[in-house]
């Protein structure tokens, strides 16, 4: 289970001691070993206990990253990349100690090619900062996880967000990366061409690797034009099945919805309380359409007809930016809204993804499980691609409380896998889902181990994540 997979590993005390001295001499004040710095860089928004690195390097250039990798490789010391610290499965923890590379100062937009609809950024750029930078170009980067994550972290976990149903996930929107490999060499995985049949797809190898194969130093991204008109709104349904039926009909009819989010009744109650809203506390879909004034009006009307056919309430949509932003801020604040339901409890946010045809069934069975075990656990999902999140609030001060939530997570993952789904749609594996990855992919995980051993023979890159070594 999760806590078993998060146990501390074997430390290389001699190597760590040498590297601490080398990095202090090389980086001066940009290398910190104080406990407050180290604790900040093991912060994880999950109940997995923090496991601190031994030191933190504030990298400013790719040459800095290469210097750290070379020093750590020589002495077999772990390296843990750190972006914004918003990962949910313990990806930034240091179970064997080692060196955290902080990318907050590698936050430059290196190049924008407006005519080609792409840009290249350093890994410390956050998604909000990138879109602020792009605003005057008429372009935007559409991937929007709930947190203001760094682009490097988003690429490393193959993140997605509310726009994925139209614009895809990080794997669809990363054209190339530069990465520092175990020998300290920096390589570029691809050019900027929108398609290529040249050799192995190394970009996809590193996107989603969670820093276990190398350290990203730049990311080239696909961009989109800012829509001429945006409309959005919410629609309540009598139950989850009715809401999911509306989602399936919308997708099957080819309506180009940009966002279609499912919030269960408990989540709506949390959002109303936290964000001062007055929505019906029923299973609800939040939607958004992108296009011209005519097309968004047509698409909104088409969805209203579908909603009515599925037993939904009135679909109240608007093109007013202030009203739309209020709606989507409530959605992005869903995590904190849930926490506010019982601030004295610990939270575990977990996700699974199933084929869209099984979404209603999976959510309904999960709700029944929650009720049967007396859990406080709202559900919110990217309904357009079958991905949903459960935020479980529980008492982590007792073995019984921990066992209850771990058993629930195990049942949730077993349920998703039985429906030919996956143990994680966008959070990644980290420490929290290693056992479920083995259940999902079986012997294919052995091939992953072989790739890891070939690219990182001394296992210095973010050890203790994704899978156990042989």
BELLIN-V443193 format. One record per residue. SS is DSSP state (H for helix, E for strand, L for the rest). D_FIRST is the distance of its C-alpha to the first C-alpha in Angstrom with 2 decimals. Layout:
ss=SS d_first=D_FIRST
ss=SS d_first=D_FIRST
//
This chain:
ss=L d_first=0.00
ss=H d_first=3.80
ss=H d_first=5.85
ss=H d_first=5.43
ss=H d_first=6.29
ss=L d_first=8.84
ss=L d_first=10.74
ss=L d_first=14.40
ss=L d_first=16.02
ss=L d_first=19.54
ss=L d_first=22.27
ss=L d_first=25.63
ss=H d_first=27.73
ss=H d_first=31.06
ss=H d_first=30.40
ss=H d_first=29.04
ss=H d_first=32.15
ss=H d_first=34.47
ss=H d_first=32.90
ss=H d_first=33.06
ss=H d_first=36.78
ss=H d_first=37.34
ss=H d_first=35.74
ss=H d_first=37.55
ss=H d_first=40.80
ss=H d_first=40.12
ss=H d_first=38.89
ss=H d_first=40.36
ss=H d_first=39.38
ss=H d_first=37.01
ss=E d_first=34.69
ss=E d_first=33.12
ss=L d_first=31.27
ss=L d_first=31.59
ss=H d_first=28.56
ss=H d_first=29.11
ss=H d_first=29.06
ss=H d_first=25.97
ss=H d_first=24.08
ss=H d_first=25.20
ss=L d_first=23.78
ss=L d_first=20.26
ss=L d_first=20.40
ss=L d_first=17.60
ss=L d_first=17.84
ss=L d_first=14.33
ss=L d_first=12.93
ss=L d_first=11.16
ss=L d_first=13.78
ss=L d_first=16.65
ss=L d_first=17.28
ss=L d_first=21.00
ss=L d_first=23.06
ss=L d_first=26.21
ss=E d_first=28.58
ss=E d_first=29.19
ss=E d_first=31.81
ss=E d_first=33.39
ss=L d_first=34.42
ss=L d_first=37.51
ss=L d_first=38.26
ss=H d_first=36.81
ss=H d_first=38.78
ss=H d_first=36.79
ss=H d_first=33.54
ss=H d_first=35.17
ss=H d_first=36.30
ss=H d_first=32.85
ss=H d_first=31.35
ss=H d_first=34.25
ss=H d_first=33.97
ss=H d_first=30.24
ss=H d_first=30.60
ss=H d_first=33.45
ss=H d_first=31.48
ss=L d_first=28.00
ss=L d_first=26.51
ss=L d_first=23.54
ss=E d_first=24.52
ss=E d_first=22.50
ss=E d_first=24.38
ss=E d_first=24.63
ss=L d_first=26.31
ss=L d_first=26.15
ss=L d_first=22.71
ss=L d_first=21.70
ss=L d_first=18.50
ss=L d_first=15.57
ss=L d_first=12.46
ss=L d_first=13.45
ss=L d_first=15.91
ss=L d_first=18.54
ss=L d_first=16.74
ss=L d_first=18.28
ss=L d_first=15.90
ss=L d_first=18.96
ss=L d_first=21.57
ss=L d_first=24.29
ss=E d_first=26.33
ss=E d_first=25.57
ss=E d_first=28.14
ss=E d_first=29.07
ss=L d_first=30.77
ss=L d_first=32.32
ss=L d_first=35.75
ss=L d_first=35.43
ss=L d_first=36.06
ss=L d_first=39.13
ss=E d_first=39.97
ss=E d_first=41.62
ss=E d_first=43.34
ss=E d_first=43.92
ss=E d_first=45.64
ss=H d_first=46.67
ss=H d_first=48.62
ss=H d_first=45.71
ss=L d_first=43.13
ss=E d_first=40.85
ss=E d_first=40.10
ss=E d_first=38.52
ss=E d_first=36.65
ss=L d_first=35.01
ss=L d_first=31.23
ss=L d_first=31.65
ss=L d_first=33.59
ss=E d_first=31.85
ss=H d_first=32.23
ss=H d_first=34.51
ss=H d_first=36.67
ss=H d_first=37.07
ss=H d_first=38.29
ss=H d_first=40.62
ss=H d_first=42.04
ss=H d_first=42.53
ss=H d_first=44.13
ss=H d_first=47.73
ss=H d_first=47.21
ss=L d_first=46.51
ss=E d_first=43.11
ss=E d_first=39.52
ss=L d_first=35.99
ss=L d_first=34.23
ss=L d_first=30.48
ss=L d_first=29.37
ss=L d_first=25.75
ss=L d_first=25.66
ss=L d_first=25.81
ss=L d_first=28.72
ss=L d_first=26.65
ss=E d_first=28.29
ss=H d_first=29.36
ss=H d_first=27.73
ss=H d_first=24.31
ss=H d_first=24.96
ss=H d_first=25.94
ss=H d_first=23.01
ss=H d_first=20.44
ss=L d_first=22.84
ss=L d_first=23.13
ss=L d_first=25.26
ss=L d_first=26.46
ss=L d_first=28.94
ss=L d_first=31.55
ss=H d_first=29.51
ss=H d_first=31.22
ss=H d_first=34.49
ss=H d_first=33.85
ss=L d_first=30.63
ss=L d_first=27.69
ss=H d_first=27.76
ss=H d_first=27.88
ss=H d_first=31.11
ss=H d_first=32.62
ss=E d_first=32.21
ss=E d_first=35.27
ss=E d_first=34.69
ss=E d_first=33.02
ss=E d_first=34.25
ss=E d_first=31.72
ss=E d_first=32.09
ss=L d_first=30.92
ss=L d_first=30.09
ss=L d_first=33.82
ss=L d_first=34.57
ss=L d_first=36.37
ss=E d_first=36.13
ss=E d_first=36.21
ss=E d_first=36.71
ss=L d_first=34.99
ss=L d_first=37.62
ss=L d_first=40.77
ss=L d_first=41.32
ss=L d_first=42.52
ss=L d_first=40.83
ss=L d_first=40.32
ss=L d_first=40.47
ss=L d_first=40.36
ss=L d_first=40.62
ss=L d_first=38.17
ss=L d_first=34.39
ss=L d_first=32.69
ss=H d_first=31.37
ss=H d_first=30.90
ss=H d_first=28.18
ss=H d_first=26.54
ss=H d_first=26.13
ss=L d_first=25.51
ss=L d_first=21.76
ss=L d_first=21.07
ss=L d_first=19.72
ss=L d_first=22.12
ss=L d_first=20.81
ss=L d_first=24.16
ss=L d_first=26.70
ss=E d_first=27.77
ss=E d_first=29.46
ss=E d_first=32.87
ss=E d_first=34.26
ss=E d_first=33.41
ss=E d_first=36.07
ss=E d_first=35.49
ss=E d_first=37.15
ss=L d_first=38.91
ss=E d_first=40.41
ss=E d_first=43.62
ss=L d_first=43.44
ss=L d_first=44.32
ss=L d_first=47.84
ss=E d_first=46.69
ss=E d_first=43.41
ss=E d_first=43.05
ss=E d_first=40.18
ss=E d_first=39.57
ss=E d_first=37.49
ss=E d_first=37.78
ss=E d_first=36.39
ss=L d_first=35.65
ss=L d_first=35.62
ss=L d_first=32.11
ss=H d_first=29.29
ss=H d_first=30.76
ss=H d_first=34.10
ss=H d_first=32.67
ss=H d_first=30.75
ss=H d_first=33.94
ss=H d_first=35.81
ss=H d_first=33.39
ss=H d_first=33.75
ss=H d_first=37.53
ss=H d_first=37.74
ss=H d_first=35.95
ss=H d_first=37.91
ss=L d_first=41.18
ss=L d_first=40.60
ss=L d_first=40.88
ss=L d_first=39.67
ss=E d_first=37.49
ss=E d_first=36.05
ss=E d_first=33.40
ss=E d_first=32.23
ss=E d_first=29.48
ss=E d_first=28.21
ss=E d_first=27.62
ss=L d_first=27.03
ss=H d_first=29.23
ss=H d_first=26.94
ss=H d_first=26.59
ss=H d_first=30.38
ss=H d_first=30.93
ss=H d_first=28.87
ss=H d_first=30.85
ss=H d_first=34.13
ss=H d_first=33.56
ss=H d_first=32.29
ss=H d_first=34.69
ss=L d_first=37.66
ss=L d_first=37.78
ss=L d_first=39.26
ss=L d_first=37.52
ss=L d_first=37.20
ss=L d_first=33.87
ss=L d_first=33.09
ss=L d_first=30.90
ss=E d_first=32.56
ss=E d_first=32.92
ss=E d_first=33.83
ss=E d_first=35.83
ss=E d_first=37.77
ss=E d_first=40.43
ss=E d_first=41.97
ss=E d_first=45.48
ss=L d_first=49.10
ss=H d_first=50.49
ss=H d_first=51.50
ss=H d_first=48.31
ss=H d_first=45.93
ss=H d_first=48.29
ss=H d_first=48.35
ss=H d_first=44.57
ss=H d_first=44.13
ss=H d_first=46.75
ss=H d_first=45.15
ss=H d_first=41.79
ss=H d_first=43.63
ss=H d_first=45.13
ss=H d_first=41.79
ss=H d_first=40.29
ss=H d_first=43.29
ss=H d_first=43.02
ss=L d_first=39.40
ss=L d_first=40.37
ss=L d_first=39.39
ss=L d_first=41.42
ss=L d_first=43.68
ss=L d_first=42.30
ss=E d_first=43.66
ss=E d_first=43.58
ss=E d_first=45.12
ss=L d_first=46.02
ss=L d_first=46.44
ss=H d_first=44.26
ss=H d_first=43.85
ss=H d_first=42.69
ss=H d_first=40.27
ss=H d_first=38.80
ss=H d_first=38.29
ss=H d_first=36.39
ss=H d_first=34.06
ss=H d_first=33.62
ss=H d_first=32.31
ss=H d_first=29.84
ss=H d_first=28.70
ss=L d_first=28.50
ss=H d_first=26.21
ss=H d_first=23.25
ss=H d_first=25.61
ss=H d_first=27.25
ss=H d_first=24.05
ss=H d_first=23.42
ss=H d_first=27.01
ss=H d_first=26.44
ss=L d_first=24.80
ss=L d_first=25.01
ss=L d_first=24.06
ss=L d_first=20.47
ss=E d_first=17.56
ss=E d_first=16.66
ss=E d_first=13.68
ss=E d_first=15.18
ss=E d_first=13.45
ss=E d_first=15.47
ss=E d_first=16.03
ss=E d_first=19.37
ss=L d_first=21.35
ss=L d_first=24.97
ss=H d_first=27.21
ss=H d_first=28.68
ss=H d_first=25.40
ss=H d_first=24.65
ss=H d_first=26.48
ss=H d_first=24.87
ss=H d_first=21.29
ss=H d_first=22.11
ss=H d_first=24.02
ss=H d_first=21.36
ss=H d_first=18.84
ss=H d_first=21.57
ss=H d_first=22.17
ss=H d_first=18.55
ss=H d_first=18.85
ss=H d_first=22.18
ss=H d_first=21.26
ss=L d_first=18.64
ss=L d_first=20.90
ss=L d_first=18.80
ss=E d_first=20.59
ss=E d_first=19.31
ss=E d_first=21.96
ss=E d_first=21.75
ss=E d_first=23.59
ss=E d_first=23.88
ss=E d_first=25.84
ss=H d_first=27.41
ss=H d_first=29.60
ss=H d_first=26.88
ss=L d_first=24.38
ss=E d_first=21.79
ss=E d_first=20.59
ss=E d_first=18.57
ss=E d_first=17.25
ss=E d_first=17.51
ss=E d_first=15.92
ss=E d_first=17.84
ss=E d_first=16.54
ss=L d_first=17.26
ss=L d_first=14.90
ss=L d_first=17.42
ss=L d_first=16.34
ss=H d_first=13.45
ss=H d_first=14.34
ss=H d_first=14.13
ss=H d_first=10.64
ss=H d_first=9.53
ss=H d_first=11.77
ss=H d_first=10.50
ss=H d_first=6.77
ss=H d_first=8.50
ss=H d_first=10.95
ss=H d_first=9.03
ss=H d_first=7.80
ss=H d_first=11.51
ss=H d_first=12.83
ss=H d_first=11.54
ss=H d_first=12.73
ss=H d_first=15.89
ss=H d_first=16.56
ss=H d_first=16.14
ss=H d_first=18.41
ss=L d_first=20.91
ss=L d_first=20.94
ss=L d_first=19.21
ss=E d_first=16.67
ss=L d_first=13.18
ss=L d_first=15.10
ss=L d_first=18.84
ss=L d_first=19.47
ss=L d_first=16.80
ss=L d_first=15.69
ss=L d_first=12.52
ss=L d_first=12.62
ss=L d_first=9.61
ss=L d_first=7.65
ss=L d_first=7.98
ss=H d_first=8.37
ss=H d_first=6.69
ss=H d_first=8.68
ss=H d_first=11.62
ss=H d_first=11.90
ss=H d_first=12.14
ss=H d_first=14.59
ss=H d_first=16.85
ss=L d_first=16.61
ss=L d_first=19.32
ss=H d_first=20.17
ss=H d_first=17.39
ss=H d_first=19.58
ss=H d_first=22.39
ss=H d_first=20.49
ss=H d_first=19.98
ss=H d_first=23.72
ss=H d_first=24.63
ss=H d_first=22.66
ss=H d_first=24.38
ss=H d_first=27.72
ss=H d_first=27.65
ss=L d_first=25.86
ss=L d_first=26.69
ss=L d_first=25.90
ss=L d_first=22.53
ss=L d_first=23.81
ss=E d_first=22.74
ss=L d_first=19.61
ss=L d_first=17.62
ss=L d_first=13.86
ss=L d_first=13.57
ss=L d_first=13.22
ss=L d_first=12.60
ss=L d_first=12.77
ss=L d_first=16.46
ss=L d_first=18.11
//
